[in-house]
Amino acid sequence: MYQDFANYYDRFMKNVNYRKWTSQVEKIFQKYEKRPKTVVDLACGTGGITNVLAGRGYQVTGIDLSEEMLFVAREKARKAGLRVSYVCQDMAELTLHRPVDAILCMCDGFNYILDKGKLKQTMQRINRYLNPGGILVFDISTYYKLSSILGNRTMADIDEQVSLIWLNHFDKETSLLEMNLTFFEKQGSLYKRSDETHWQRAYRTEEMVELLKKCGFLHIAAYSANDLTPPGKRSQRILFSAITKKTG
């Protein structure tokens, strides 16, 4: 996943306000006693949030499984004069040199973990690498969004240079959304076609809360991503936060 799409990702995400998104994360940081200084951004993609955090003074490491996405992220950081460490790694096998104050996983990162056991393993690794009282913040696209808004629909995004056709199928038995993406990139008088298939799993809020508890997290909270109010039945994106146990 995110091979050819890495070259087009920012083009199709141009309407996403990463600064506002990052500000929501910072508002959650402020709910806890200690403001983080060191942050790891899992499934960081092309660095939309990672680079904003770096620009706001955080010491940030971006981690993603796609070298293609990381190449774009590094180039954006270089052009902006930002010092960000980008690492290619599977977050389920997260390995850091030292613990950090906060770990993020935004933009559906956990939805891409299709096996609940692997998600639990990921949360356990995150807990291991957070400082005592460290903060985990992540979001998910909700069951409602994946099953009812995206599921079993065909969508298109037309651009002068690149066009996207997006065919989706949601399986209620497995809670999996299959997304078949076809890109057409204009090259002279012809078009180059490329195809990718992406999968996401729909997790319910109570599943996430239970997993966080089993992995030893405390002070677990869920918010509507738009305004940090309690999420509703038709919320399309939910932000979660939790902290690790303090020492003493």
Secondary structure, 3 states (H helix, E strand, C coil): CCCCHHHHHHHHCCCCCHHHHHHHHHHHHCCCCCCCCEEEEECCCCCHHHHHHHHCCCEEEEEECCHHHHHHHHHHHHHHCCCCEEEECCHHHCCCCCCEEEEEECCCHHHHCCCHHHHHHHHHHHHHCEEEEEEEEEEEECHHHHHHHHCCCEEEECCCCEEEEEEEEEECCCCEEEEEEEEEEEECCEEEEEEEEEEEECCCHHHHHHHHHHCCCEEEEEEECCCCCCCCCCCCEEEEEEECCCCC
